[in-house]
């Protein structure tokens, strides 16, 4: 039994299709984007694209078409999934929302048939009466759409042509007429068919054209009045309508055109996009004939400019175009009527981040914050990039003021000075020996003076207090300043010229310490009155007098709440003490640590629970729950927040109390479900902060960050932040090396080859050509390539700085040598850390690479040296550090190489039982191997014999895309049909045969191709109260740019979540009427099996978006285990459980 | 060349002339709101069901051939002046053959039913 939880942490971002139509209403222009299983619906507005809804489909979307049957006032949507489930959807606006109505749905699969190599084709006839589908080779399925009938009856028609490249319905015919491009041994041809819906047959159509462009890949059906078809080829574009045949071979077109978008309703202009990211416009020039008809005279094409490599294009409105990209960021562009610069008719309005395809990734803790960041190899070709993804609370920066020296500031406070009734207008910044006052007028900030304010001392605390007064506490005195009189009205000075060491206050109470004596004051009109004074055993290090309120508004107004207790932290004995007010009588004390003194202390109430928070000099935070009646603190918990003294400030965010911990690792502490949550802030180092709600910056925070004063607002929830480092070439694999603080990255770029000789030309500046240092591998393989190719792929190893992401060094591999793998490791007893790169020599005439190299590099003192190289007989698909040796997957074999004292690699032993060993992971003496087509196997290294033996194997014919070791007995695999599975090793079995079989323990359909698994987590680990009994976080990256999390949960939790899942599957109605059970079932060409061993977190977490009533419906009858006894679960139990799962990503 | 570009790029069609006029990339950045996820808990049965096509292409082909043959027979008979059989509608020698095919159809195989009705 295996119990796991799988959830999407970052949704897919790669765009596969985009279409426009009038879906939400006849007068709305909508853009619908498909990202694998998700649809995003937008409305075009004067402000841009307005998001309407994201619609999740239980299936990978293969066909997405708008159509409008006769009599409808807006478009309907036809969707077909890759598992051949078809549905017709309609949008219906409801009060305050919308409903997606499934008008029709059903299974369109056939029992027999071979899936087509050229993909699923789905087309709708111009009259919207007939849907044409090519789902299997040699067969067309037609679905006549009759809105009035109860049933829709599709029928199959066999057509002679097996390899159909593209098909479209033609405009201008009374009967549905199909035009297809097909391929046979002679080449590619175009043919038309007339579909006879009544007799369910096709007959030869009005025209055909044999031997068209050898790479013709799609057809555009031109609407009336021009009517006809445009055939897009590799070298030519042809207009054909049966009578007229106009081909052009424009020289601008060098790369394959892969998508188009019609611009005009009359079909005269089209946008075309190619695989190099060029955007063209195609014009059909026409003449109007005497009889009023139009005929095409000529075709014209113009290059408009460069965009992200498009996968789909949609013309929106007024010259604005959406470019959907699978390999890079999608874009919103505006076409300029006149070129702004040479060839620049394209102006980018907006870009939409896309992580896909994630080829490889690594999880590192770059800022040493105890929280993983994911660095992905994303995109390909010119869209290749590294993406740095981290989770946290974001500060939206609104202003940053350069204030050299602010790093050394001692505190930051907001004041209401000029208009005391309204928001803050002044900021006090304290330094050693002086204070500065900044006035905020609107968005402007300027330095000012304040009557009665001592700006020649360091301010310990200052604040607006009761009776329209201001208080400033310096080391010399407490100064009370009247607003109305605009002068100091009272000053309290310590006796004998002693100095105040720490101080704090709230609206009416002041607490300060002079060495080890603690003084308590109350603020009255025009004076501060000392109410109590006690001597403590040691000097006071920090203190707090925050009133305990959960509603921040209780601190304001005439009936504000005062504090009834206060707390201090002491030097030497390192205790936290709670004292009663006004007597300063000690109520409770607690020792915090042996060596390290407390630096900041805070009393705060979250969700009705009182807490005492204390930070120590080493960045550790302790927190306790507090009983305000007795002063007793309990439930001590410890959280490492940073490495330096942390200061705590409380502020209000979204109506609730929130604590900001300023340190080298700024953290926000808040409460969710009566539990403290610690969330990183996307800033490097914050020394002090204060809330700032001014006219110019409402609900903002002021933060002292490095040499700037930053004013910004804070995100309400934590989310993923993505930073992009463009490479302009394809990244392949990445490895992180802590010792050199660098990433090793292997990439591939395409150079053009001079037709005259072997001269290569860089087509585009990219990471490997712009590195600080570029070196080249000496030629190894002197083989000349047969035939001439216009391009050559150049492989490189790049050394990239972990902070700046600058490329320090680029090492170019040999001609025809492609890098396939990289790792960073220490070898044998050698203390150095090396980057080890595996390559293959790739030649067109070889079906698989026959030789490659393992290269060992050392990067130190900004110098990269090739320490060793080893030629091997095959492609080095994967590398792993294995007990100080190099473990390599080379074609069929898995081999171990030893690092000799002469710094050479020596073959130790190998195992040859694979078709192609593509993926390796190791743990101890065990190796997990992922094979091209033979699933996974486990090898064991026997030190004594020096053998690598296969000890267990999964016998299913799975084509693997990634593998990972969960623990000693559980192995995770992802395969080609978008499924994941877990195999278990049965070490306790009695017979050898049983032991040698891996048992499938869990099966699940993810619906996306997983390229990489990595141990690690995007959220802070072991912080605060994590009640989730989960272990082993694994992140995965997919082709569509989504990042997911897999974690193992205990069986009780699994059973509980599983029953929530089953109920949710019933309560939440799927769009298109697809069953959740069948969507998540493990499905390959060979078999379909029910999913098990995984809980679908994407469905589970939908629970939080349900209304209370529906939540109750899900909870009804569910049992929950508590302290060993079972009881009926409440809605809150479910919310708690689901929120906890939600917090793992 | 410049002129060509003008012609090819001029007059972009407009659905609503106001669209994208107030586009401000900066405010867009700030406002870039998360798209809300559609969740439905309303019971909605599809109004139409897409039926499975269980008919075999081969069978339909054979029927078509049969039909053609019958048609030809009919023509032939008309040509030879034998109107007796045509009034009958079903030539007796076709009867047994169809019986062989019939059991292979399932009940909801509408395609073939409608087909036999037609014949």
Interface residues (C-beta under 8 A of the other chain):
Chain A: X29 X40 X44 X45 X46 X47 X48 X51 X52 X53 X54 X55 X56 X86 X87 X88 X98 X99 X100 X101 X102 X103 X104 X105 X106 X107 X108 X110 X139 X141 X143 X149 X150 X151 X152 X153 X154 X155 X156 X157 X158 X200 X201 X263 X264 X265 X269 X281 X283 X300 X302 X304 X315 X316 X317 X318 X319 X320 X334 X335 X336 X337 X338 X339 X345 X349 X350 X396 X1067 X1068 X1069 X1071 X1073 X1102 X1105 X1106 X1110
Chain B: X4 X5 X6 X7 X8 X9 X10 X12 X13 X14 X15 X16 X17 X18 X19 X20 X21 X22 X23 X24 X25 X27 X28 X30 X33 X34 X35 X36 X37 X38 X39 X40 X41 X42 X43 X44 X46 X47 X48 X49 X50 X51 X52 X53 X55 X57 X60 X61 X64 X110 X111
